[in-house]
């Protein structure tokens, strides 16, 4: 949803930029047509003015060419001509001076109009360039915002993916797939950065081209002003020295003001371009440091997770080894205890049998060499005293059986182990075969 909205905003911005370029192109075309018409009118007026100027030195020639008097006429009018010639020449000079002053004022008005038209054109061109820069800046800001949103979304996706990886403790294959996805995402981000950088470079090149065009137009305007000044100086040389000096000073001051204004505008434009470049470089550096910081943080999280996993694995392995060693030790201890108990049981059983046999009184009727035997069940106290003794399996000879029981009781107390558990298992109640 966010990507669709951002694309709609970007398309709307491009549409506005195209409309603005068309409007500015129309204004530039109209101003160029107006300029050409004004130049043509000025040229026609200058031609007419040059056609109307009459040199006072040519007046006598023109006067002579109009009429040729006879000898009598010359003689009769010589005195009158000599009296009027001085007055006529002064009158003609005055007319010529008035005509020159009129033409100088007309030329000054023409130059003022030309300067106003030139200022209007420069202002219109400056407005066009400013509007283009504003539109391009808006496009760059929109692209930058889109790039930041995309980077934020990718960063959030990476964080969520890392947390899911830590929580689920996936197998090595899943971790490798996730790492591949992260590499692809990083490549996409790098590709987006390259595209954005190319777009910024392209826009900067367009701005530089516009600045060059503006400088070329200003140079052409300067050349036009210089040509107009030369033409005005050629025309003003025919006027009075004082008027020529004043007009030249006024033109020089106005031209100096125009040049100073143009130089100030150019300086401001250069400062603005340098400021934009510095801001862009600072923003790129900040984005690069942020990306490095995020990558470092993710790497540290991976290292911490891997370290924790290895520590858990080492601890589990150590516990498993300790448990196995404990089981082995328990088995060995149990086997050792069992062997010791078996030896103890055998020893005590042998001592009990020997003590009972030593306590046995052979009956008189018992024939030597007979193989009689019986099984006696004995119940003991913990101190070895006999609680009870019964014939479990008789020998068939009651006298032999009774002598066997007497031998058991006579051997009281019987030897027992110190281990209470072994006593309860083997000697609290046991049977043995009495076979002397």
C-alpha positions in Angstrom: 0.0 0.0 0.0 2.8 2.4 0.9 4.6 1.7 -2.4 1.4 2.4 -4.5 0.9 5.7 -2.7 4.5 6.7 -3.2 4.4 5.8 -6.9 1.2 7.9 -7.3 2.9 10.9 -5.6 6.0 10.5 -7.8 3.8 10.4 -11.0 1.9 13.5 -9.9 5.2 15.3 -9.2 6.6 14.4 -12.7 3.3 15.6 -14.3 3.6 19.0 -12.5 7.2 19.3 -13.6 6.2 18.6 -17.3 3.5 21.3 -17.1 5.9 23.8 -15.6 8.5 23.1 -18.3 5.8 23.7 -21.1 4.7 26.9 -19.4 8.3 28.2 -19.2 9.0 27.2 -22.8 6.0 29.3 -23.9 7.1 32.3 -21.9 10.6 32.0 -23.4 9.2 31.8 -27.0 7.1 34.9 -26.5 10.0 36.9 -25.0 12.2 36.0 -27.9 9.6 37.2 -30.4 9.1 40.4 -28.6 12.9 41.0 -28.5 13.2 40.4 -32.3 10.4 42.9 -33.0 12.0 45.6 -30.7 15.4 45.1 -32.4 13.8 45.6 -35.8 12.0 48.8 -34.7 15.2 50.2 -33.3 17.2 49.4 -36.4 14.5 51.1 -38.6 14.4 54.2 -36.4 18.2 54.5 -36.4 18.2 54.3 -40.2 15.6 57.0 -40.4 17.6 59.2 -38.0 20.8 58.8 -40.0 18.9 59.7 -43.2 17.6 62.9 -41.7 21.0 64.2 -40.4 22.4 66.9 -42.7 26.0 68.1 -42.4 26.2 72.0 -42.3 29.2 71.8 -44.6 27.0 70.5 -47.4 24.5 73.4 -47.2 26.5 75.7 -49.5 26.7 72.9 -52.0 23.0 72.3 -51.8 22.3 76.0 -52.1 24.5 76.3 -55.1 22.8 73.3 -56.7 19.4 74.7 -56.4 19.9 77.9 -58.5 22.7 79.4 -60.7 22.4 83.3 -60.7 23.5 85.4 -63.6 26.3 88.0 -63.5 23.9 90.9 -63.1 22.1 89.2 -60.3 25.3 88.5 -58.5 26.4 92.1 -58.8 23.0 93.4 -57.6 22.6 91.0 -54.7 26.3 90.7 -53.6 25.9 93.1 -50.8 22.7 91.4 -49.6 24.2 88.0 -49.7 27.2 89.0 -47.7 24.9 90.5 -45.1 22.6 87.5 -44.8 25.2 84.7 -45.1 26.3 85.0 -41.5 22.7 84.9 -40.2 21.8 81.9 -42.4 24.8 79.9 -41.2 24.1 80.6 -37.5 20.4 79.7 -38.0 21.3 76.4 -39.7 23.8 75.6 -37.0 21.2 76.2 -34.4 18.7 73.9 -36.3 21.4 71.2 -36.5 22.2 71.4 -32.8 18.5 71.1 -32.0 18.1 68.2 -34.3 21.1 66.4 -32.8 19.7 67.0 -29.2 16.4 65.6 -30.3 18.1 62.5 -31.9 20.2 62.0 -28.7 17.0 62.0 -26.5 15.4 59.6 -28.9 18.4 57.3 -28.7 18.5 57.5 -24.9 14.8 56.5 -24.8 15.5 53.6 -27.2 18.5 52.5 -25.0 16.3 52.7 -21.9 13.6 50.6 -23.5 16.2 48.1 -24.7 17.6 47.9 -21.2 14.1 47.4 -19.7 13.4 44.6 -22.2 16.8 43.0 -21.4 16.1 43.2 -17.7 12.7 41.7 -18.2 14.2 38.9 -20.2 16.9 38.2 -17.6 14.2 38.2 -14.9 12.0 35.8 -16.9 15.0 33.5 -17.5 16.0 33.7 -13.9 12.4 32.8 -12.9 12.4 29.9 -15.4 15.7 28.6 -14.0 14.5 29.0 -10.4 11.3 27.2 -11.2 13.1 24.4 -12.8 15.5 24.1 -9.9 12.6 24.1 -7.5 10.8 21.4 -9.5 14.0 19.3 -9.7 14.6 19.8 -6.0 11.1 18.6 -5.3 11.7 15.5 -7.5 15.0 14.8 -5.7 13.4 15.2 -2.3 10.6 12.8 -3.3 13.1 10.3 -4.6 15.1 10.6 -1.4 12.0 10.1 0.7 11.1 7.0 -1.3 14.6 5.7 -0.9 14.6 6.3 2.9 11.2 4.6 3.2 12.5 1.6 1.2 15.6 1.4 3.3 13.6 1.6 6.5 11.3 -1.1 5.3 14.2 -3.3 4.3 15.9 -2.6 7.7 12.7 -3.6 9.5 12.4 -6.7 7.5 16.0 -7.6 8.3 15.5 -7.0 12.0 12.3 -9.2 12.0 14.1 -11.9 10.1 17.1 -11.9 12.5 14.8 -12.1 15.5 12.9 -15.0 13.9 16.1 -16.7 13.2 17.3 -16.3 16.8 14.0 -17.4 18.3 13.5 -20.5 16.1 17.2 -21.6 16.1 16.8 -22.9 12.6 19.2 -25.5 11.2 22.3 -24.6 9.2 20.5 -24.9 5.9 17.9 -22.3 6.9 20.5 -20.0 8.2 22.4 -20.2 4.9 19.2 -19.4 3.0 18.5 -16.4 5.2 22.1 -15.2 4.7 21.6 -15.5 0.9 18.4 -13.4 1.1 20.2 -10.8 3.1 22.9 -10.6 0.5 20.3 -10.2 -2.2 18.5 -7.5 -0.2 21.9 -5.7 0.3 22.5 -5.9 -3.5 19.0 -4.4 -4.1 19.7 -1.6 -1.7 23.1 -1.0 -3.4 21.4 -1.0 -6.8 18.8 1.5 -5.5 21.7 3.7 -4.2 23.4 3.5 -7.6 20.2 4.5 -9.4 19.6 7.4 -7.0 23.2 8.5 -7.4 22.9 8.4 -11.2 19.6 10.4 -11.1 21.2 13.0 -8.8 24.3 13.3 -11.1 21.9 13.6 -14.1 20.0 16.3 -12.4 23.2 18.1 -11.4 24.3 17.9 -15.0 21.0 19.4 -16.2 21.4 22.2 -13.6 24.9 22.9 -14.8 23.7 22.9 -18.4 21.0 25.5 -17.5 23.6 27.6 -15.8 25.8 27.4 -18.9 22.9 28.4 -21.1 22.1 31.3 -18.7 25.8 32.4 -18.8 25.8 32.2 -22.6 22.6 34.3 -22.8 24.1 36.8 -20.4 27.3 36.9 -22.5 25.1 37.5 -25.6 23.3 40.3 -23.8 26.6 41.8 -22.8 27.7 41.7 -26.4 24.4 43.2 -27.5 24.8 46.0 -25.0 28.4 46.5 -26.1 27.3 46.8 -29.7 24.6 49.2 -28.8 27.0 51.3 -26.8 29.4 51.3 -29.8 26.7 52.4 -32.1 25.6 55.1 -29.6 29.1 56.3 -29.2 29.5 56.6 -33.0 26.3 58.6 -33.2 27.1 60.6 -30.1 30.5 61.7 -31.6 28.6 64.1 -33.9 27.0 65.9 -30.9 28.4 68.3 -28.5 31.4 67.2 -26.4 29.7 67.9 -23.1 26.5 66.0 -24.0 28.6 63.1 -25.2 30.5 62.9 -22.0 27.4 63.0 -19.8 25.7 60.3 -21.9 28.8 58.1 -21.9 29.0 58.4 -18.1 25.4 57.6 -17.7 25.7 54.5 -19.9 28.9 53.4 -18.1 27.2 53.7 -14.7 24.1 51.8 -15.9 26.2 49.1 -17.5 28.4 48.8 -14.4 25.2 48.4 -12.3 23.9 45.7 -14.7 27.2 43.9 -14.7 27.4 44.1 -10.9 23.9 42.7 -10.6 24.6 39.9 -13.1 27.9 39.1 -11.2 26.0 39.0 -7.9 23.3 36.7 -9.4 26.0 34.4 -10.8 27.8 34.4 -7.4 24.5 33.6 -5.6 23.8 30.7 -8.0 27.3 29.3 -7.5 26.9 29.5 -3.8 23.5 27.8 -4.0 24.9 25.0 -6.2 27.8 24.5 -3.9 25.5 24.5 -0.9 23.3 21.8 -2.6 26.3 19.7 -3.4 27.6 20.0 0.2 24.1 19.1 1.6 23.9 16.1 -0.8 27.4 14.9 0.2 26.6 15.3 3.9 23.3 13.4 3.4 25.1 10.6 1.5 27.8 10.4 4.2 25.1 10.3 6.9 23.2 7.5 5.1 26.4 5.6 4.6 27.3 5.8 8.3 23.8 4.8 9.2 24.0 1.8 6.9 27.4 0.8 8.3 26.1 1.2 11.9 23.1 -1.0 11.1 25.3 -3.6 9.4 27.7 -3.6 12.3 24.8 -4.0 14.8 23.3 -6.9 12.8 26.8 -8.5 12.6 27.2 -8.1 16.3 23.8 -9.6 16.9 24.8 -12.5 14.7 28.1 -13.0 16.5 26.4 -12.8 19.9 23.7 -15.4 18.8 26.4 -17.6 17.3 28.5 -17.3 20.5 25.5 -18.1 22.6 24.7 -21.1 20.5 28.3 -22.3 20.6 28.3 -21.8 24.4 25.1 -23.7 24.8 26.4 -26.4 22.6 29.7 -26.6 24.5 27.7 -26.6 27.8 25.4 -29.4 26.5 28.4 -31.4 25.3 30.1 -31.0 28.6 27.0 -32.0 30.5 26.6 -35.0 28.2 30.2 -36.0 28.7 29.9 -35.5 32.5 26.7 -37.5 32.5 28.3 -40.3 30.5 31.4 -40.2 32.7 29.1 -40.2 35.8 27.2 -43.2 34.4 30.4 -45.0 33.6 31.8 -44.2 37.1 28.5 -45.3 38.6 28.7 -48.5 36.6 32.3 -49.1 37.6 31.5 -48.2 41.2 28.5 -50.6 41.2 30.6 -53.3 39.6 33.3 -52.8 42.2 30.8 -52.7 45.0 29.1 -55.8 43.6 32.5 -57.6 43.5 33.3 -56.4 47.0 29.9 -57.5 48.2 30.3 -60.9 46.5 33.6 -61.4 48.1 32.2 -60.3 51.5 29.2 -62.6 51.1 31.5 -65.5 50.2 33.8 -64.8 53.1 31.0 -64.4 55.6 29.2 -67.5 54.2 32.4 -69.5 54.5 32.9 -68.2 58.1 29.3 -69.0 59.0 29.6 -72.5 57.5 32.9 -73.1 59.3 31.6 -71.7 62.6 28.5 -73.9 62.4 30.6 -77.0 61.5 33.0 -76.3 64.3 30.0 -76.0 66.7 28.5 -79.3 65.4 28.5 -82.4 67.7 28.4 -85.5 65.7 25.6 -87.9 66.9 26.7 -91.3 68.1 24.4 -92.9 65.6 25.9 -90.9 62.7 27.9 -93.2 60.6 31.3 -92.0 59.5 31.5 -91.4 55.8 27.8 -90.9 55.3 26.7 -88.1 52.9 23.8 -86.6 54.7 22.9 -82.9 54.3 20.1 -80.5 55.0 19.1 -76.9 54.0 18.7 -74.6 57.0 16.9 -71.2 56.8 18.3 -68.7 59.3 16.9 -65.3 60.3 19.3 -62.9 62.0 19.3 -59.6 63.9 21.6 -56.8 62.8 24.1 -57.7 65.5 24.4 -61.3 64.2 22.2 -62.9 66.9 20.0 -65.7 65.6 16.3 -64.8 65.6 15.2 -68.2 64.2 16.6 -71.3 62.5 14.4 -73.9 60.7 15.1 -76.9 58.5 14.0 -76.0 55.0 15.0 -79.2 53.4 15.4 -82.2 55.6 18.2 -84.8 55.2 15.7 -87.6 56.1 17.4 -88.2 59.4 15.8 -86.3 62.2 18.7 -86.8 64.5 21.0 -85.3 61.9 18.7 -82.4 61.3 18.4 -81.7 65.1 22.2 -81.8 65.5 22.5 -79.3 62.6 20.0 -76.9 64.2 21.9 -77.3 67.5 25.1 -76.4 65.8 23.6 -73.3 64.3 22.3 -72.0 67.6 25.6 -73.0 69.3 27.5 -70.8 66.8 25.4 -67.8 67.8 26.1 -65.0 67.1 27.0 -65.4 63.5 29.3 -63.0 61.6 27.4 -60.3 59.7 28.6 -57.4 57.4 28.8 -53.9 58.7 26.9 -52.6 55.6 23.3 -52.5 56.6 22.1 -52.7 53.0 24.2 -55.8 52.3 22.9 -57.3 55.6 19.3 -56.7 54.6 19.8 -58.2 51.2 21.9 -61.3 52.0 22.0 -62.0 55.8 18.8 -61.0 57.4 17.2 -64.1 56.0 19.3 -66.7 54.2 19.6 -70.4 53.6 22.6 -72.6 53.6 23.3 -76.2 53.1 24.7 -78.0 56.1 26.8 -80.9 54.8 29.6 -82.0 57.2 
